């Protein structure tokens, strides 16, 4: 009987995506410092209200857009070596005028602000009274004012409170006295005053403050700024010290991290999620994990993360990395930073890793890239302030007739200010036509640390350039070393003809985002360093290497000469990215990923739950006979570089002896060590202990004086061949060595380079499998940094089984191990337990995985393509852009047109839900024109479905005219005459189809309709409104044309015929199905519950064959399953597959846009998981049966048709299929497969991947099974 594979069954393999995750508790945001500066009055000056909280008259929430009085502005002089006349001569700001005396006459007009029109006023942080937008609160003696800086971080953290309950933990920062600015030590603040401040902060923003003592200086100014920040930015110390200050600062760093961890632990409640930020708190995750093992902890690293070779210079590298690995998810700004972190954990700590995670202490710590954005609304408010335009006009007037290049950076060595100046000098040298026509305005804001040498050098270079290319009338470089007024900052960005950012190392650099927003009207280009974290996101900017001055000079020339059309095109892409990927989007994406990876880690079958000590102690006390099995290396002793150094400690020996002296205990050490070592280290020192050497080859029961062999009759002549192979790889792998045992041989590569050692181990394993394992009764054991070859059927599990049989009355079994070699023990014990309880292990995936493994899912269970059968029962393609969209329903063309007219240019994004007949090219383009649509959901059945006759196909009209076997035929047949071709286009946003026919898809449909009803009731205007997260709803594709090319257009190949080879002479039957977007759209929206449904049909056949009692080797023909991806109809994928098995395979290992997803892949470009496909002899293929997808969502399924290329040649195959008398379900089902070429109708093959095989050999018997005879369904 064939088991039907439905969406519900396959969904067990797949990730949940789409809506915002449900969080039972709160989000605990943890930053080094809270987003407020705290001031205390010298004397009490505020009257308390009844609730004890007073908000000063000038304070308000930023969302209300009311002005707030700021602190008194201070005057600072510009330190530029040269400055424009208008700026240099600008008078200093006068003192604030005295208030006018009370009189009936009207008050005189306020004096004009002398800085109002100055391009750079010389007034640091000059905000006229009543004009600032910063939030300010007061209560009792305390005043808290919103901090400047880190706006993107705080905006993202704040946005989480709109979706979930959130609190914020952080240091108060230095607490100062108003006016005098004197810092108050925390220990001098009375408990009552702290309580008042805590209450104010909690009522202000659910903030839990941390009061740090004098250790805060050693933590922040010491270890963070002097040690961590430089090394994370590739600045290695050039001077040596005695290490005392570093040690003291490290102790302060640990102490502060401990204080943060303790505060989080005290605040934590079950169900909460902990979200920690940046390098100031890298030890906190591990500290939390030690106290709350099950807490979901995320760590986001905002700075750059260096390569492992740089990180090695850090003396506390191990502690830092271990602290970070306490998190469930570690996030970085870019994937390159994440890759460096993974590499560091692998090379420094020796952890096993993949492209997206690290195996640490039995758990997989997920690692990902989450580029931060900015608070676009906030930037708009600043950009549109009334003080910006006058300053912008003043800048343009000052430099009338000249092009303006603007740079604004902190003055430190990583921001590339010197490189920018050298490049500008190169620009004026190489392009003399721009002299006297272009000006560079460079603002360098002071930052922490001593940068006097850099400041002096910058000033010298500025003077040099101005002296060389300037004149009395013109100065090419205007340099300001100061903080500038916010209005002036946005005026500079708005007035710029070119934005120039040349940082040599920067975590993200949000100035580039702010520049793009300020260029909304002028669309001037941005030149951006490739070393900025934003470079990976802003591909439409002009990317440069700041060290290549000639390249930067050319980029400046190109930018200044850029055509308006190219400016508009580049700016549109940049603007769309910045406005879609905001700080809120970043924060929500990280939380979603944290929830998802935490749930996966909880449900992973291989994850070992934390041992319940209370239950163990209780079971231990009541048991009368106990069996204990302990591995040695990595369990009783730590893993060390040299195996001979792993001697047992006195404490461990004493504990073992105590266990062995208990008459109720039988203790065994099950080790891979040889007999002599176990005797010397354990047998001679611990009485009554059982020993098993070399993974079970030799036994010495408790109390015995000699060893017994389990391999007396086992042939070990193979050892010499294995030694030759191991010696070969030892000579070529520095740091590796061979360990010889009586019954086995082990090759260790722990001391080799981590990456190269793993590569050589994979090569060695393949060598052994091809030359030894396939011919002799041995197996390869892959351990921790070693390969061991041992006799087949001798392992730790067999020994445990033997000991269990000798002690059937044992009522407590304890087993401890640490690596893959111990899985045999656990597997044996699990089987024995299930038999004893008459139960079977339960797993949501066991129904499919147990039958298909290892024939199918070993090759494709981690494929993003297969995961398109997601848990929401939907199918769609992920466009390049998208965001959370408010669900909005349109039922007719009139309503759609009304939406386009009413919502064009809206600040909100919408997800449009429409009936299928409205899904047309014209409507898609109309919705895109609004720039307010983040995605479209089309309902294929349900209350919105229109009559059947109004359907039109999403496909192309004649795919075989362009691809396939008949592409050049003069009489090409049109299989799809009523096509729209939507699936062939690069759509501007994702399009999803939902067909409510099974449990998951009905649930998705009902949830969407319920949300729409809610929004309609609120008229789409009264917030809050229900929305759908477009970005995560379907994560695996890029756009509709390349729906599956995220994995490079590769294809799935698997064969249950394990002995298949070119030499066996057997013919090959190929069973195939397409995996392109067209097939998936049709199959997964309509055909998932039908017997013939492309991939599902092929998997069902594989399922049935895997249940056959016959071995595949006994069959007369070999079987190969294939599933081909890439557009369209699997053509590209099948063509590549045929090429790979007919021509010598060429592996380039060239750099890829996306990393190869396979661990230890033998070839990364093209990305190949296994080279076994080379064993397929193309000339041995004699039959291809292709399961085409169902033809359309309105098909009646009255029968199934067999299409062939050559009637006479393939007729026996079709006759055989017909003779099987397959009865297909359905009210109108035909009892057999029909010949598509019957009744004088001959259309040859429809679009299919079988054409790729026939293009090479036309004599192959090929049949394509479909539900249509002459025309694709609609």
C-alpha positions, 0 to 999 in steps of 0.5 A, a space after each residue: 500500500 502506498 502511503 499518501 504524503 500530504 502537506 501536513 506530514 511534510 510540514 513537520 520538516 519545515 520552519 514556521 514563518 510568517 506572523 509575529 511569533 507569540 512570546 509568553 513573557 516579555 522581551 528583556 532588552 539589555 544595553 550597556 547604557 540606557 537611552 537617557 542622560 540623568 541629571 539631579 538638581 542641586 536642591 529640590 526644585 520640583 513640586 510633587 503631584 499626587 502620584 509623585 511624578 511630575 513632567 516638566 512643562 516643556 517635556 512631551 513624547 516625541 510622537 506628539 511632535 511638541 518642542 522640548 527645552 534642551 539644556 543650555 547650548 555651549 559654544 565651541 570654536 572650530 579647529 579647522 585649519 582653513 574655513 570659508 569666509 562666511 563661516 570664519 567670520 560668523 559672529 559668536 552666538 550672543 548670550 540669551 536675551 533677558 526676559 522682557 519685563 511685564 508690560 501691556 505693550 507687545 514683547 519685542 521680536 526675538 533677536 535673529 539667531 546668528 547661526 541660523 544661516 551659517 553653514 557651520 555655525 561653530 556652535 556645538 549642539 546649538 538648539 534654540 530653546 523650544 526647538 529640540 525634539 528630545 524627550 525629557 522627563 522630571 520627577 522630584 530632584 531627577 531629570 532624564 533627557 534623551 541621549 544623543 547617539 546610538 539612535 538606530 539601536 535605541 529606536 529598534 529596541 523601542 519598537 519592540 515595545 509596540 509588538 510585545 511587552 518589553 523592558 530595558 536594562 542598562 547602566 544609568 551612565 554618569 549621573 551629574 548635577 545640573 548646571 555644574 555637571 559634576 558627576 555624582 558617585 553612585 555610592 553617594 546617592 541615598 537609597 530613597 533617591 535611587 528608589 525615586 529615580 528607579 520609579 521615574 525610569 520605570 514609568 518613563 520607559 519600563 527601564 531597570 537601571 543599573 548603578 555601577 561603581 568605580 569599576 565602570 571606568 575600568 570596564 568602559 574606558 579601560 577594557 572596552 575602549 582600549 582593548 576590545 574596540 581596537 582589536 575588533 576594528 583590526 587595530 593591534 597594539 603597537 606598544 607593550 606593557 607589563 599587563 597590569 592595567 589590562 588585568 585590572 581592566 579585565 577584572 572590572 569588565 568581568 565584574 560589570 558583566 556579572 552585575 548585569 547578569 545578576 540584574 537580568 537573572 533577578 528580573 527574568 520570569 519564565 517565558 521572557 526573551 533576553 536580547 543583549 547588545 554589543 561588545 560591552 556585555 559579551 560575558 553575560 550570555 554564559 553567566 545567564 546560561 549557568 543560572 537559567 539554562 533554558 532562557 532564550 538568550 540573543 546577543 547582537 554584536 554591533 561592531 565589526 568582528 575580526 578574523 581569527 588571526 587578529 582575535 588570537 592577539 587577545 589574551 582573553 579570547 577564549 573567555 570572550 568566545 565562550 561568553 558569546 556562545 552562551 546565547 542561543 543566537 548571535 547576530 552580526 551586521 554582515 555575514 562576513 562578521 558572522 563568518 569570522 566569528 564562526 571561524 574563530 570559534 572553530 580555530 580558537 576553541 576547536 568547536 565544530 561548526 557549519 555556515 550558520 551555527 556552532 556546536 557548543 556543549 551539545 547545543 547548536 548556537 545559531 549565527 546570522 546576519 541582521 543588518 541594522 537600519 535607522 528610524 526613518 520617521 525620526 530622520 524625516 522629522 529632523 530633516 524637515 525641521 525649519 532650521 534645516 532649509 536656511 542652513 542648506 541654502 546658506 551652504 549652497 550660496 557660499 559655494 555657488 557654482 561649485 560641486 559640494 562633496 560632504 564627509 562627516 566622520 568621527 575622528 579616529 583611525 578607522 573612519 578613514 579621514 586621512 584616506 579621504 583627504 589623500 584620495 581627494 588630493 589624487 582626484 584634484 591631481 588626476 582630474 585638473 578640470 575640477 580644480 576650483 569647481 569642487 569643494 570638500 567639506 569634512 566634519 570630524 567629530 571628537 571621540 573617545 581617546 587620545 587622537 592628537 597625532 591623527 588630528 595633527 596629521 589631518 590638519 597638515 594634509 588639509 593645509 597641504 591640499 589647500 596650499 597646493 590647489 587653493 588660492 585667496 579666492 578659493 579653498 578646496 577643503 573645509 575641515 571642522 573638528 567639532 560637534 556640529 548642530 543637528 540642523 547643520 548636519 542634515 543641511 550638509 547631507 541635503 546640500 551635498 552633490 556627493 556623499 563620501 564615506 571612506 572608513 577603513 573598518 566600520 560596523 555599519 555606518 548609518 550616516 550613509 542611510 541618513 544621507 540617502 533620506 536627505 537626498 530624497 529630492 536631489 538623488 545625488 550619488 553616494 560613494 561608500 567604502 566596501 569596508 563599511 557594514 552597510 556596503 553589503 546592503 547598499 549595492 547601488 552606491 558606488 563602492 570603493 576601496 579607501 586604500 586605492 586613492 586612484 579608484 576613489 578619485 575615479 569614483 568622485 569623477 564618475 559621481 560628479 558626471 553621473 547622468 540624472 537617469 542613473 542617479 534616479 535609478 541608483 537612489 530608488 534602490 537605495 531609498 527603497 532599502 533604507 525605508 524598508 529595512 528600518 531599525 524596527 525591521 532589524 529588531 523584529 527580524 532578530 527577535 523572530 530568528 531568536 524565537 525560531 532558533 530557540 524552538 528548533 533547539 528545544 525540539 531537535 531530536 539530538 539535543 540532550 535535555 539538562 539532567 534532572 538531578 532531583 529525579 536522578 537522586 530519587 531513582 538512585 536511592 530506590 534502585 537495587 541494582 545499578 549499571 553505570 557506563 562512562 566514556 573516558 576522553 571528554 567525559 571523565 577527563 577533558 579533551 587535550 591536544 596529546 592523548 597521553 596527557 589525558 591522565 585521570 585526576 585524583 578527585 576523579 579516581 576517588 569518585 570512581 572508587 566510591 561508586 565501585 565500592 557500593 555493592 549495588 553498583 556495577 561500573 564500566 569504563 567504555 573507552 577507545 583507549 588501548 588495554 595498557 593505558 586503561 590498566 595503568 590509569 584506572 585498573 591499577 588504581 580503582 578496585 572492582 571497576 569494569 574496563 572496555 578497551 578499543 570501543 569494545 574489542 577487549 573486555 575486563 569485567 569488574 574483579 577480573 585479572 585478565 582481558 578477554 578478546 571479542 575479535 579472536 576470529 576477526 581478520 585484521 590484515 587490513 591494518 597495513 592498507 589503512 596504515 599506508 593511507 593514514 601515513 599518506 595524510 599524516 605526511 601532508 597534514 602538519 600536526 596530525 599523527 597515527 595512534 596504533 591499537 591492537 584491533 583498530 587504527 586512529 588518525 588524529 588531527 586535533 593539532 592541525 589547522 582546524 579548517 585544513 585538518 577537517 578538509 584532509 579528514 574528509 579526503 581521507 574518509 573518502 579515500 578509505 570508503 572507496 578503497 577499504 570500506 567497500 571491500 573489507 568488513 571494517 567501518 570508519 568511526 568519525 570522532 572528535 578531530 579523529 578518524 578510526 578504522 575498526 572491525 565491523 559490528 564491534 562498537 560500544 553499543 554491542 558491548 553495552 548490549 552484552 553487559 545488559 544481557 548479563 544483568 537483566 535485573 538492573 533497574 537503573 542504568 546511567 550512561 555518559 558520553 560526549 561524542 559520536 562514538 558514544 551514540 552506539 551506547 545511547 542507541 542500544 540503551 534507547 532500544 532496550 528501554 523501548 522494548 522493556 516498556 512496550 513503547 515506541 519512540 515518538 517523533 513528529 517526523 518518524 512516519 516519513 523519515 523512518 521510511 524514506 531515510 536514508 534513500 531520500 531525505 539524507 540528500 534533501 531534508 535540509 534543502 530550502 527547495 523542499 522546505 517550500 512546503 511550509 507549515 502555513 500551507 502556502 506557496 510563494 516567492 520572496 521578492 527583493 523587497 518587502 516588509 510587514 504589510 497591513 492586510 487590505 482586501 480588494 474584491 473587484 477591479 473598482 476597489 483595486 483602482 480605488 486603493 491605487 488612487 488613495 494609497 499612493 505614496 502612503 507611509 504604511 505598507 500593505 499586503 493586498 488580499 485579492 481573488 485570483 482573477 485580479 492577479 494580472 500583470 497590469 494590476 501588479 504594476 499598478 499596485 507597485 506604482 503606489 510604493 505602498 504594497 509589500 506583498 500580494 496574497 491571492 486566494 485560490 478557493 473560498 468565499 472570494 473565488 470567482 467563477 471558473 471561467 475567469 481563470 487565466 494561467 500564470 505561466 508562459 504561453 510557449 515554454 518549449 519554444 525557448 527551451 527543451 528538445 523542440 526549441 528549434 522546430 518550425 512547427 512549435 506547439 503552443 501548450 498554454 495559449 491563455 497565459 499571462 506570463 507572471 511567473 516569468 517576470 521579476 515581480 516587485 514584491 512577493 506573491 503568495 497563493 493560498 488554497 484552503 483544502 487541508 488543515 494547515 492551509 485552512 488555518 492560514 486562510 481563516 487567520 487572514 480572513 479574521 484579520 481582514 474582518 478586524 481591519 475592515 471594522 476599523 476602516 483601515 485607519 484606527 490603529 492597531 491594525 492586523 498585518 502580515 510579515 512579508 519578509 519571513 512569510 516565504 524565506 527561501 526564494 529571491 524572486 519569482 523568476 529565480 524562485 529556487 536559485 538561492 541554492 544556485 540552481 542545483 538539483 537533488 539526486 539520490 539513489 537507493 541502488 548503493 552499488 550503482 557504478 559504470 562497471 556493473 552493467 545494469 540499466 538505469 531507470 530515472 524517476 524525476 520531477 520538476 522543482 521550479 516555481 511553476 511546478 511548486 506553485 501548482 503542486 503546492 496550492 492545488 496538487 498536494 493532496 492528489 496522487 500525481 503531484 510532481 515531487 510528492 508523487 516521486 517521494 511516494 514511489 520512493 516511500 513504497 520502494 523503501 518498504 519492499 522486502 527485496 534489496 535494491 542490489 537484487 533488482 535487474 535495474 538500478 534506480 535514480 531519483 532526481 528533482 530538478 530546479 531552476 526556471 523553467 520546468 526544470 530545464 536548467 537543472 536537468 541540463 546541468 545534471 546531464 552535463 555533469 554525468 556526461 562530461 568530466 566534472 570541473 570543480 572551480 571552488 570559486 567565490 560564491 554570492 551565497 555560501 555553499 550550504 553543505 558541511 565539508 562539501 567536496 566542491 563549493 562551486 558548483 556546490 556539490 554535496 557528494 561526488 557519487 553522481 559520477 558513478 552514474 553511466 549516462 549510456 546505461 539510462 534506458 527509461 525516464 518516467 517524469 511526474 509532471 505537476 498538475 496543470 492548473 488550479 481549476 483542473 477536473 482530474 478526469 484522467 492522466 496522460 502519458 506523453 512520449 517523444 517517439 510513439 513506436 519506441 516508447 509504446 511498450 512502456 506506456 502499455 505497461 503503465 496502462 496494464 497496471 490498471 492504476 485507479 486514481 481517486 476523484 469523482 470523475 477518475 478514469 481507471 487507467 493512464 491514457 496515451 496522450 497521442 491517441 485519437 490522432 492527437 500528437 503533440 510530442 512531449 510537453 515542457 519537461 526536464 526529460 527533454 534534456 536527457 533526450 537531447 543527448 540520446 534520443 533512444 531513451 524510453 521517456 514518458 511524461 505523466 500529466 493530467 492534461 492531454 493538449 493544453 495546460 490547465 488554467 
